[in-house]
Amino acid sequence: MEDVVENLTRLEFVSVWVRDPKIQREDFWHAHIDYEIGIHTNSMCFTKKTSCVRRRYSEFVWLKHRLQENALLMDLPELPPRNPFFSLNNAQHVSQRMRGLQKFLDVILQNPVVLSDSCLHLFLQSQLSVTKMEACASGQTRFSVDQAIQRCGCELRRFHSQEELAVQGKTCCDSDCESTASSGLGHSSEASSADKDTPMKDGNPCDLAAPGQGELFSCLSASPYEKQQVQP
């Protein structure tokens, strides 16, 4: 029996990717970038087996802080450091940060202790803002973590090919809340609903307004799991 359980455990997988950086415009002066976070898994730890959300760098910082608090003395991998010279127009900066975020998720998703943390699941599979994730994880909302994830209908239908992503936009650049005037930001989109504490409607724990139609780094959009096709 133990051999069967061990074999089933070995067959479990969690694939995650970070790609498709898009500028989200907050107001005339400020913008930030967010990234597509995709999950494909057969693990019993996850409410949804496929999902896709968008998160920004500051939300990754929040996630690590919460995971570290809950994991106590356990060492967590480092996030890519803040760069005071981070440029909206430097694709290399964006690429380096994106690879660092990918590495961070790759490591923590191999840790069984971290996989039991509600904040991680809300971060990966809901569109809740940081404030709402905090409230939900601490039981201060009328909906549970599973309900928040299930009722946020941003579920992945399939992996996009690099060609499809390239058609969606042109090259753009990023800042984590930098002034668009001083950085030379050109094209941008409306702010993502994930960063706003918008009122809930009809008891839905998250406002599912579609992410802004920002331009993307087509050259940085490829996923390490690009060849893996997920059927609806």
Order of alpha helices (4+ residues) and beta strands (2+ residues): alpha-beta-beta-beta-alpha-alpha-alpha-alpha-alpha-alpha-alpha-beta-alpha-beta
